[in-house]
Amino acid sequence: MELGTIAPFAVSLLLHFSRVGAFFAVVPIFGRNKDSRILRLVLAIALGTMLWWVGDMYVDPPQTAFELGVMAIREAVIGFALGFCFATIYAMLTIAGEVISMEMGFSMARTINPDTGTNATVISQLLQVLGALAVFMLDLHHEALVIAKQTFDGLPVGKPFDYLPIWAGIQEILSSVIQLALRLAMPIIGIMLLVSSGTVLIGRAVPSINMMEFAFGLRILMALGMLGFFIVEGMPFVVASFETLFSRVAVTFGG
């Protein structure tokens, strides 16, 4: 087989690798440390090859290497945007945990997150782990791969695309994630406001009480108790939020 015959298939395979590789470079899977790079690379090559095999295996080869580079960058932009959307959705519970930690006085209680290698509050890491378990329990990681496959149907590999709908979709997803995170944290914020009001009244009524020590312990106890309650009661809200956001991602990328 001549090189001219192989070139269109090789170009298509390279562009598939560019999009899928950029996707796995951003999406929160296997952590974000250096140890996961080989796993990400292997997964990107495997998934890129499968999507190339079942998708458009033929792309008209460009005339110059510069054109090929532009096409690869274009595919990488789509992959980065898709991975960023899923990373933003995954960060919904992290944002809620940061707000709750600040309200209950745990904003300084930070540990190294083994997933990202950065400092994070204890409550934020707890909700992040619960969110990851919910994703696997609901098979949403499979849904993410389905959406990644659908991007090749809505945005054909090697073809130009309009970035404005994607940009508008990312803005909508980001604003929705922040809104849903605040809605998830709002019950505990309201309870903390009531606790603060109550401790102020107690401090005015009984001046001899050491309110600094009493109020801090009471806020932590109430916040942890309400957090355990709302994790169970609020799980349907979290599930519905994940499903809605995944649907918006699919629509954003032509699914």
Stockholm file with secondary structure:
# STOCKHOLM 1.0

chainA/1-255         MELGTIAPFAVSLLLHFSRVGAFFAVVPIFGRNKDSRILRLVLAIALGTMLWWVGDMYVDPPQTAFELGVMAIREAVIGFALGFCFATIYAMLTIAGEVISMEMGFSMARTINPDTGTNATVISQLLQVLGALAVFMLDLHHEALVIAKQTFDGLPVGKPFDYLPIWAGIQEILSSVIQLALRLAMPIIGIMLLVSSGTVLIGRAVPSINMMEFAFGLRILMALGMLGFFIVEGMPFVVASFETLFSRVAVTFGG
#=GR chainA/1-255 SS CCHHHHHHHHHHHHHHHHHHHHHHHHSCSSCSSGGGHHHHHHHHHHHHHHHHHHSCCCCCCCSSHHHHHHHHHHHHHHHHHHHHHHHHHHTHHHHHHHHHHHHHTCTTCEEECTTTSSEEEHHHHHHHHHHHHHHHHTTHHHHHHHHHHHHHHHSCTTSCCCHHHHHHHHHHHHHHHHHHHHHHHHHHHHHHHHHHHHHHHHHHHCTTSCHHHHHHHHHHHHHHHHHHHHHHHTHHHHHHHHHHHHHHHHHHTTC
#=GC SS_cons         CCHHHHHHHHHHHHHHHHHHHHHHHHSCSSCSSGGGHHHHHHHHHHHHHHHHHHSCCCCCCCSSHHHHHHHHHHHHHHHHHHHHHHHHHHTHHHHHHHHHHHHHTCTTCEEECTTTSSEEEHHHHHHHHHHHHHHHHTTHHHHHHHHHHHHHHHSCTTSCCCHHHHHHHHHHHHHHHHHHHHHHHHHHHHHHHHHHHHHHHHHHHCTTSCHHHHHHHHHHHHHHHHHHHHHHHTHHHHHHHHHHHHHHHHHHTTC
//
